[in-house]
Amino acid sequence: MSFQRVTIIGLGLLGGSVGLAIAEFLPGCATTGYDADPAVRRRAAERGLVGRVCETAAEAVSDAELVIFCVPVGAMENAACEVADALPAGVIVTDVGSSKEAVGEALRAALPHATVIPAHPVAGTERSGPDAGFPHLFRHRWCILTPPADADPEAVDKVAAFWKALGADVELMDGAHHDLVLAVTSHIPHLIAYTIVGTASDLEQVTRSEVIKYSAGGFRDFTRIAASDPTMWRDVFLTNREAVLEMLGRFTEDLTALQRAIRRSDGDALFELFTRTRDIRRSIVEQGQDDARPDFGRSDHG
Amino acid sequence: MSFQRVTIIGLGLLGGSVGLAIAEFLPGCATTGYDADPAVRRRAAERGLVGRVCETAAEAVSDAELVIFCVPVGAMENAACEVADALPAGVIVTDVGSSKEAVGEALRAALPHATVIPAHPVAGTERSGPDAGFPHLFRHRWCILTPPADADPEAVDKVAAFWKALGADVELMDGAHHDLVLAVTSHIPHLIAYTIVGTASDLEQVTRSEVIKYSAGGFRDFTRIAASDPTMWRDVFLTNREAVLEMLGRFTEDLTALQRAIRRSDGDALFELFTRTRDIRRSIVEQGQDDARPDFGRSDHG
């Protein structure tokens, strides 16, 4: 087993799921945890998200072999500074943040003596907080490690083995490339979902009640994504700004072209795009990254 | 019971589901059906989507009390012309099209002697074709009727009772207002989903395989929507052009404001929007228009 003692800083959806997954898949591994919010600490202790909930971050990390920061990416630096003086020698530090260049830099700057191996498990739900976590969150999901070029290979292997034990498939990637890939597959989809839900709730001609009633036509899937944790997502956009703006530029360019096709009644251009986009769906289902049941199995096929 | 003999023209997801729902919920009602595609007719007969599959549309409607057009909205006019001479006197005509002004006009023009009560059941999945239908598709979903101002109230009542028997909740609405509401809750979400999936598959810096692998971060929900029937959606955008362009204008305005907030690192503006959008989600779940399970229950909470 890679680690005997793991500390989790931040006990929301991700931190809680890591704790529960360790209890289930690495039962020999002792866990401590800390959250800045006393109410979250209380609830984490009640649910047993970690073996021991500590009253300070410094106490939580005091004999850790691995420390995992599970706080919003904008809070990583402060959380790291809080434990800097208490970290044992030889500790490995990782995280679960959705943007990796900024987080990697922040952790390395705050913890110059620790071995920092940034990580991003591409998994989550729209829920947040200490009640949201569950042990199988990472199963069949990719976890991307973005170790710096000079990282200790043994530490990388240990962190990779840890995530594999929790059910994830592990991939190594350069931090900047990660940020570009995730801008497309996660950050822009969230930004668009937040936008359209905001647009719909601000209309004068269409009431909010109509938007809610007739949401089954497609809109409701966007509302699920747009119910995600606001702090987490604010921080993602602030820390992955360049990649998000670049990908957003591409998206709006393509949207403008489609708008033009509609204005000109260019049915062929619309049909061509609408046909092309079906293949990607097929691949995602084939590779186990989504459920093949139509409508996510929401409709009753009885 | 409203109708004893119902004809379904077009035996894909919607037409097939109507047929199966009639068999389940209105067992005393006889159904005939027709589809322009011989392979679809064959498969419809095998699955028993209607009581009798006919070789021509004229034969199918010959003694109908209600005719339901379940073809893409761009094909409504031709489909109606095909049966115009064969329609029995006193027949009521309805449809399931996603845009209602254009379809209502097309049906009324093609069938001047029939009573036309346009309808739109706001229900569907990303699947299409004769294998996609199932009897419970309309349960707890809204069906919007857009009768013209001078419509026969008795005919409206009969069509409303028919949809209620199939499990739907029925609402009356002006056709133009329907088109605006659905532009927001359905057409723009589909347009955006098609666009982002297209953008993602065209990038040079990020491979298609990366997009597929890391789609669990939000992108995969868009791919589900973007797997919807291309012909149906091409026709929706061509027939509901004005409302779609108007709503698209609002959306891009809001997206530009958000882009600006990201460029300026205006975290407060982002946080404000991301908080506001959570309420709508709650209402949609409360009103039974979506599943409350996180991540649509895709994650295993065992």
Chai-1 contact restraints between the chains, C-beta under 6 A:
chainA,res_idxA,chainB,res_idxB,connection_type,confidence,min_distance_angstrom,max_distance_angstrom,comment,restraint_id
A,V122,B,Y214,contact,1.0,0.0,6.0,A-B,restraint_1
A,V122,B,A216,contact,1.0,0.0,6.0,A-B,restraint_2
A,V122,B,G217,contact,1.0,0.0,6.0,A-B,restraint_3
A,T125,B,P294,contact,1.0,0.0,6.0,A-B,restraint_4
A,T125,B,D295,contact,1.0,0.0,6.0,A-B,restraint_5
A,E126,B,P294,contact,1.0,0.0,6.0,A-B,restraint_6
A,R127,B,P294,contact,1.0,0.0,6.0,A-B,restraint_7
A,F134,B,H301,contact,1.0,0.0,6.0,A-B,restraint_8
A,H136,B,D300,contact,1.0,0.0,6.0,A-B,restraint_9
A,R141,B,A216,contact,1.0,0.0,6.0,A-B,restraint_10
A,W142,B,K213,contact,1.0,0.0,6.0,A-B,restraint_11
A,W142,B,Y214,contact,1.0,0.0,6.0,A-B,restraint_12
A,L180,B,Q205,contact,1.0,0.0,6.0,A-B,restraint_13
A,L180,B,V206,contact,1.0,0.0,6.0,A-B,restraint_14
A,V181,B,V206,contact,1.0,0.0,6.0,A-B,restraint_15
A,V181,B,E210,contact,1.0,0.0,6.0,A-B,restraint_16
A,V181,B,Y214,contact,1.0,0.0,6.0,A-B,restraint_17
A,V184,B,A200,contact,1.0,0.0,6.0,A-B,restraint_18
A,V184,B,V206,contact,1.0,0.0,6.0,A-B,restraint_19
A,T185,B,V211,contact,1.0,0.0,6.0,A-B,restraint_20
A,T185,B,Y214,contact,1.0,0.0,6.0,A-B,restraint_21
A,T185,B,S215,contact,1.0,0.0,6.0,A-B,restraint_22
A,T185,B,G217,contact,1.0,0.0,6.0,A-B,restraint_23
A,T185,B,F219,contact,1.0,0.0,6.0,A-B,restraint_24
A,S186,B,G217,contact,1.0,0.0,6.0,A-B,restraint_25
A,S186,B,G218,contact,1.0,0.0,6.0,A-B,restraint_26
A,P189,B,G218,contact,1.0,0.0,6.0,A-B,restraint_27
A,P189,B,F219,contact,1.0,0.0,6.0,A-B,restraint_28
A,P189,B,F222,contact,1.0,0.0,6.0,A-B,restraint_29
A,H190,B,G218,contact,1.0,0.0,6.0,A-B,restraint_30
A,I192,B,I192,contact,1.0,0.0,6.0,A-B,restraint_31
A,Y194,B,L273,contact,1.0,0.0,6.0,A-B,restraint_32
A,Y194,B,F274,contact,1.0,0.0,6.0,A-B,restraint_33
A,Y194,B,T277,contact,1.0,0.0,6.0,A-B,restraint_34
A,T195,B,D254,contact,1.0,0.0,6.0,A-B,restraint_35
A,T195,B,L255,contact,1.0,0.0,6.0,A-B,restraint_36
A,T195,B,L258,contact,1.0,0.0,6.0,A-B,restraint_37
A,I196,B,F251,contact,1.0,0.0,6.0,A-B,restraint_38
A,V197,B,T277,contact,1.0,0.0,6.0,A-B,restraint_39
A,V197,B,I280,contact,1.0,0.0,6.0,A-B,restraint_40
A,G198,B,D254,contact,1.0,0.0,6.0,A-B,restraint_41
A,G198,B,L273,contact,1.0,0.0,6.0,A-B,restraint_42
A,G198,B,T277,contact,1.0,0.0,6.0,A-B,restraint_43
A,T199,B,R250,contact,1.0,0.0,6.0,A-B,restraint_44
A,T199,B,F251,contact,1.0,0.0,6.0,A-B,restraint_45
A,T199,B,D254,contact,1.0,0.0,6.0,A-B,restraint_46
A,A200,B,V184,contact,1.0,0.0,6.0,A-B,restraint_47
A,S201,B,I280,contact,1.0,0.0,6.0,A-B,restraint_48
A,Q205,B,L180,contact,1.0,0.0,6.0,A-B,restraint_49
A,V206,B,L180,contact,1.0,0.0,6.0,A-B,restraint_50
A,V206,B,V181,contact,1.0,0.0,6.0,A-B,restraint_51
A,V206,B,V184,contact,1.0,0.0,6.0,A-B,restraint_52
A,E210,B,V181,contact,1.0,0.0,6.0,A-B,restraint_53
A,V211,B,T185,contact,1.0,0.0,6.0,A-B,restraint_54
A,I212,B,S283,contact,1.0,0.0,6.0,A-B,restraint_55
A,I212,B,I284,contact,1.0,0.0,6.0,A-B,restraint_56
A,I212,B,Q287,contact,1.0,0.0,6.0,A-B,restraint_57
A,K213,B,W142,contact,1.0,0.0,6.0,A-B,restraint_58
A,Y214,B,V122,contact,1.0,0.0,6.0,A-B,restraint_59
A,Y214,B,W142,contact,1.0,0.0,6.0,A-B,restraint_60
A,Y214,B,V181,contact,1.0,0.0,6.0,A-B,restraint_61
A,Y214,B,T185,contact,1.0,0.0,6.0,A-B,restraint_62
A,S215,B,T185,contact,1.0,0.0,6.0,A-B,restraint_63
A,S215,B,I284,contact,1.0,0.0,6.0,A-B,restraint_64
A,S215,B,Q289,contact,1.0,0.0,6.0,A-B,restraint_65
A,A216,B,V122,contact,1.0,0.0,6.0,A-B,restraint_66
A,A216,B,R141,contact,1.0,0.0,6.0,A-B,restraint_67
A,A216,B,Q289,contact,1.0,0.0,6.0,A-B,restraint_68
A,G217,B,V122,contact,1.0,0.0,6.0,A-B,restraint_69
A,G217,B,T185,contact,1.0,0.0,6.0,A-B,restraint_70
A,G217,B,S186,contact,1.0,0.0,6.0,A-B,restraint_71
A,G218,B,S186,contact,1.0,0.0,6.0,A-B,restraint_72
A,G218,B,P189,contact,1.0,0.0,6.0,A-B,restraint_73
A,G218,B,H190,contact,1.0,0.0,6.0,A-B,restraint_74
A,G218,B,I225,contact,1.0,0.0,6.0,A-B,restraint_75
A,F219,B,T185,contact,1.0,0.0,6.0,A-B,restraint_76
A,F219,B,P189,contact,1.0,0.0,6.0,A-B,restraint_77
A,R220,B,I284,contact,1.0,0.0,6.0,A-B,restraint_78
A,R220,B,D290,contact,1.0,0.0,6.0,A-B,restraint_79
A,D221,B,D221,contact,1.0,0.0,6.0,A-B,restraint_80
A,F222,B,P189,contact,1.0,0.0,6.0,A-B,restraint_81
A,T223,B,I280,contact,1.0,0.0,6.0,A-B,restraint_82
A,T223,B,R281,contact,1.0,0.0,6.0,A-B,restraint_83
A,T223,B,I284,contact,1.0,0.0,6.0,A-B,restraint_84
A,I225,B,G218,contact,1.0,0.0,6.0,A-B,restraint_85
A,A226,B,T277,contact,1.0,0.0,6.0,A-B,restraint_86
A,A227,B,R278,contact,1.0,0.0,6.0,A-B,restraint_87
A,A227,B,R281,contact,1.0,0.0,6.0,A-B,restraint_88
A,P230,B,F271,contact,1.0,0.0,6.0,A-B,restraint_89
A,P230,B,F274,contact,1.0,0.0,6.0,A-B,restraint_90
A,P230,B,T275,contact,1.0,0.0,6.0,A-B,restraint_91
A,W233,B,F274,contact,1.0,0.0,6.0,A-B,restraint_92
A,R234,B,G267,contact,1.0,0.0,6.0,A-B,restraint_93
A,R234,B,L270,contact,1.0,0.0,6.0,A-B,restraint_94
A,R234,B,F271,contact,1.0,0.0,6.0,A-B,restraint_95
A,F237,B,I262,contact,1.0,0.0,6.0,A-B,restraint_96
A,F237,B,L270,contact,1.0,0.0,6.0,A-B,restraint_97
A,L238,B,S265,contact,1.0,0.0,6.0,A-B,restraint_98
A,L238,B,G267,contact,1.0,0.0,6.0,A-B,restraint_99
A,R241,B,I262,contact,1.0,0.0,6.0,A-B,restraint_100
A,L248,B,Q259,contact,1.0,0.0,6.0,A-B,restraint_101
A,R250,B,T199,contact,1.0,0.0,6.0,A-B,restraint_102
A,F251,B,I196,contact,1.0,0.0,6.0,A-B,restraint_103
A,F251,B,T199,contact,1.0,0.0,6.0,A-B,restraint_104
A,D254,B,T195,contact,1.0,0.0,6.0,A-B,restraint_105
A,D254,B,G198,contact,1.0,0.0,6.0,A-B,restraint_106
A,D254,B,T199,contact,1.0,0.0,6.0,A-B,restraint_107
A,L255,B,T195,contact,1.0,0.0,6.0,A-B,restraint_108
A,L258,B,T195,contact,1.0,0.0,6.0,A-B,restraint_109
A,Q259,B,L248,contact,1.0,0.0,6.0,A-B,restraint_110
A,I262,B,F237,contact,1.0,0.0,6.0,A-B,restraint_111
A,I262,B,R241,contact,1.0,0.0,6.0,A-B,restraint_112
A,S265,B,L238,contact,1.0,0.0,6.0,A-B,restraint_113
A,G267,B,R234,contact,1.0,0.0,6.0,A-B,restraint_114
A,G267,B,L238,contact,1.0,0.0,6.0,A-B,restraint_115
A,L270,B,R234,contact,1.0,0.0,6.0,A-B,restraint_116
A,L270,B,F237,contact,1.0,0.0,6.0,A-B,restraint_117
A,F271,B,P230,contact,1.0,0.0,6.0,A-B,restraint_118
A,F271,B,R234,contact,1.0,0.0,6.0,A-B,restraint_119
A,L273,B,Y194,contact,1.0,0.0,6.0,A-B,restraint_120
A,L273,B,G198,contact,1.0,0.0,6.0,A-B,restraint_121
A,F274,B,Y194,contact,1.0,0.0,6.0,A-B,restraint_122
A,F274,B,P230,contact,1.0,0.0,6.0,A-B,restraint_123
A,F274,B,W233,contact,1.0,0.0,6.0,A-B,restraint_124
A,T275,B,P230,contact,1.0,0.0,6.0,A-B,restraint_125
A,T277,B,Y194,contact,1.0,0.0,6.0,A-B,restraint_126
A,T277,B,V197,contact,1.0,0.0,6.0,A-B,restraint_127
A,T277,B,G198,contact,1.0,0.0,6.0,A-B,restraint_128
A,T277,B,A226,contact,1.0,0.0,6.0,A-B,restraint_129
A,R278,B,A227,contact,1.0,0.0,6.0,A-B,restraint_130
A,I280,B,V197,contact,1.0,0.0,6.0,A-B,restraint_131
A,I280,B,S201,contact,1.0,0.0,6.0,A-B,restraint_132
A,I280,B,T223,contact,1.0,0.0,6.0,A-B,restraint_133
A,R281,B,T223,contact,1.0,0.0,6.0,A-B,restraint_134
A,R281,B,A227,contact,1.0,0.0,6.0,A-B,restraint_135
A,S283,B,I212,contact,1.0,0.0,6.0,A-B,restraint_136
A,I284,B,I212,contact,1.0,0.0,6.0,A-B,restraint_137
A,I284,B,S215,contact,1.0,0.0,6.0,A-B,restraint_138
A,I284,B,R220,contact,1.0,0.0,6.0,A-B,restraint_139
A,I284,B,T223,contact,1.0,0.0,6.0,A-B,restraint_140
A,Q287,B,I212,contact,1.0,0.0,6.0,A-B,restraint_141
A,Q289,B,S215,contact,1.0,0.0,6.0,A-B,restraint_142
A,Q289,B,A216,contact,1.0,0.0,6.0,A-B,restraint_143
A,Q289,B,R220,contact,1.0,0.0,6.0,A-B,restraint_144
A,D290,B,R220,contact,1.0,0.0,6.0,A-B,restraint_145
A,D291,B,R298,contact,1.0,0.0,6.0,A-B,restraint_146
A,P294,B,T125,contact,1.0,0.0,6.0,A-B,restraint_147
A,P294,B,E126,contact,1.0,0.0,6.0,A-B,restraint_148
A,P294,B,R127,contact,1.0,0.0,6.0,A-B,restraint_149
A,D295,B,T125,contact,1.0,0.0,6.0,A-B,restraint_150
A,F296,B,F296,contact,1.0,0.0,6.0,A-B,restraint_151
A,R298,B,D291,contact,1.0,0.0,6.0,A-B,restraint_152
A,D300,B,H136,contact,1.0,0.0,6.0,A-B,restraint_153
A,H301,B,F134,contact,1.0,0.0,6.0,A-B,restraint_154
